[in-house]
């Protein structure tokens, strides 16, 4: 087989493989976008990507392809367009799907940690406790929730959300309404609001016994 024919076959195989990847990435981006649009009553959302909220690998790849495209146009290397166009489409679709997958959604019904798995959303009623840890950039909320497995046995799991400080007041307000109020309600129902307030006041203002 002549060398020119071998080179043509290899180039065709590379181009065909690249377009296959473009098709798969486009399918993933469309499905991810569709699942994101299906999630209703979103109160708050943010991205937890490693590069200032953006996904690291797709962002670096897309930036490299864009830089390559600028160099191609500047130098007038039009023979590279056959490889540049599918690479640019691949980077764009990959970035869209990865960015949507990095999002953490807070809805009126609960927490959605994964856009493509809305059935795994955690309802507010399943949260039994939570605690926070702080860093300079965000506040990490760790929620403990109860979930029923295939054997109908309830078991505890946890989920961590890194809440940006810019969204912290809004997120705290949602947690107070959806979680804290539910924790406080049983005490008021058992003791009564007035009796509970009197008991708290007694514990806060009780005086120590005088020693002889």
C-alpha positions in Angstrom: 0.0 0.0 0.0 1.5 3.4 -1.0 2.5 5.8 1.8 0.1 8.4 0.6 -2.9 6.0 0.9 -1.9 5.0 4.4 -1.7 8.7 5.4 -5.1 9.3 3.9 -6.7 6.4 5.8 -5.1 7.5 9.1 -6.3 11.1 8.5 -9.8 9.8 7.7 -9.9 7.6 10.8 -8.8 10.5 13.0 -11.4 12.8 11.6 -14.1 10.2 11.8 -13.2 9.5 15.5 -13.2 13.2 16.3 -16.7 13.7 14.8 -18.0 10.7 16.8 -16.7 12.4 20.0 -18.5 15.6 18.9 -21.7 13.7 18.4 -21.5 12.0 21.8 -20.6 15.3 23.6 -23.5 17.1 21.8 -25.9 14.3 23.0 -24.6 14.6 26.5 -24.9 18.4 26.5 -28.5 18.3 25.1 -29.6 15.7 27.7 -28.0 17.6 30.6 -29.6 20.9 29.5 -33.0 19.1 29.2 -32.7 17.7 32.7 -31.7 21.1 34.0 -34.7 22.7 32.5 -37.0 20.0 33.9 -36.1 21.0 37.5 -38.8 23.3 38.7 -39.0 25.9 41.5 -35.3 26.5 41.8 -34.6 28.9 44.6 -30.8 29.1 44.4 -28.0 27.6 42.4 -24.2 27.9 42.0 -21.4 26.0 40.4 -18.7 24.1 42.3 -16.1 23.9 39.6 -12.4 23.9 40.5 -11.5 26.9 38.3 -13.4 29.8 40.0 -16.6 27.9 39.7 -16.0 26.6 36.2 -15.0 23.0 35.4 -11.2 22.8 35.1 -10.5 20.3 32.3 -13.2 21.5 29.8 -12.3 25.2 30.4 -8.6 24.5 29.8 -9.4 22.5 26.7 -11.7 25.1 25.3 -9.3 27.9 26.0 -6.5 26.0 24.2 -8.7 25.4 21.2 -9.7 29.0 21.0 -6.1 30.1 21.2 -5.3 27.6 18.4 -8.2 29.1 16.4 -6.9 32.6 16.9 -3.4 31.6 15.7 -4.9 29.7 12.7 -6.8 32.8 11.6 -3.8 35.1 12.2 -1.4 33.0 10.2 -4.0 32.1 7.5 -3.6 28.4 7.9 -6.9 27.5 6.4 -5.8 23.8 6.0 -6.3 23.4 9.8 -10.0 24.3 9.7 -10.9 20.7 9.1 -9.5 19.8 12.5 -10.3 23.1 14.3 -14.0 23.1 13.8 -14.8 19.7 15.3 -12.3 20.4 18.1 -14.1 23.7 18.9 -17.5 22.0 18.8 -16.2 19.2 21.1 -14.9 21.8 23.6 -18.1 23.8 23.5 -20.4 20.9 24.1 -18.1 19.4 26.8 -17.9 22.8 28.6 -21.7 23.2 28.6 -22.4 19.7 30.0 -19.6 19.9 32.6 -20.7 23.4 33.8 -24.3 22.2 34.3 -23.1 19.1 36.1 -21.1 21.2 38.5 -24.2 23.1 39.5 -25.7 22.6 42.9 -29.4 23.4 43.0 -31.6 24.4 45.9 -35.3 24.0 45.2 -38.5 24.4 47.1 -38.6 20.7 47.6 -35.0 20.0 48.5 -31.4 19.7 47.4 -30.4 18.5 43.9 -26.7 17.6 44.0 -26.7 16.2 40.4 -28.5 17.6 37.5 -28.6 14.3 35.5 -30.0 12.4 38.6 -33.0 14.5 39.7 -34.6 11.3 41.2 -31.7 11.4 43.8 -32.8 14.8 45.1 -32.8 15.1 48.9 -36.1 16.4 50.2 -36.1 18.8 53.1 -38.1 16.4 55.2 -35.3 13.8 55.0 -32.7 16.1 56.6 -32.2 15.2 60.2 -29.2 17.4 61.1 -26.5 19.6 59.7 -23.3 21.4 60.7 -21.1 24.0 59.0 -17.4 24.7 58.5 -16.0 27.9 57.2 -13.2 28.8 54.8 -12.1 32.2 53.4 -14.0 31.6 50.1 -17.1 29.6 51.1 -19.0 28.0 54.0 -19.3 24.2 53.8 -22.7 22.8 54.9 -22.8 19.1 55.7 -26.3 17.8 55.8 -27.2 14.5 57.4 -30.3 12.9 55.9 -32.2 9.6 56.3 -32.9 7.5 53.2 -34.7 4.2 52.8 -32.8 1.5 50.9 -34.0 -1.5 48.9 -34.6 -3.5 52.1 -36.9 -0.8 53.5 -34.3 -0.1 56.2 -33.5 3.5 56.9 -29.9 4.5 56.9 -28.0 7.8 57.3 -26.1 9.6 54.5 -24.4 12.9 54.2 -24.0 15.5 51.5 -21.6 18.5 51.5 -22.4 21.8 49.8 -19.8 24.5 49.4 -21.9 27.7 49.6 -20.2 30.9 48.2 -20.2 33.7 50.7 -22.0 35.9 48.2 -25.0 33.6 48.4 -24.7 32.7 52.1 -27.4 35.1 53.4 -30.0 33.7 51.0 -29.0 30.1 51.6 -29.2 30.6 55.4 -32.6 32.0 55.1 -33.8 29.0 53.1 -32.3 26.6 55.6 -34.0 28.5 58.5 -37.3 28.2 56.7 -37.0 24.6 55.5 -34.9 22.9 58.2 -34.6 24.9 61.4 -38.3 25.7 61.7 -39.1 22.0 61.4 -36.6 21.2 64.2 -38.2 23.8 66.5 -41.8 22.9 65.8 -42.0 19.6 67.8 -40.8 21.4 71.0 -43.5 24.0 70.6 -46.0 21.3 69.9 -45.1 19.3 73.0 -44.5 22.1 75.5 -46.6 24.9 74.0 -45.1 28.1 72.8 -45.7 30.0 76.1 -44.5 27.2 78.3 -41.4 26.7 76.1 -40.6 30.4 76.3 -41.0 30.4 80.1 -38.7 27.3 80.4 -36.0 28.9 78.2 -36.2 32.2 80.2 -35.9 30.2 83.5 -32.8 28.4 82.2 -31.2 31.6 81.0 -31.9 33.8 84.1 -31.8 31.2 86.9 -29.6 32.4 89.8 -27.1 30.2 91.6 -27.9 29.0 95.1 -26.4 31.1 97.8 -23.8 29.3 99.8 -23.9 29.6 103.6 
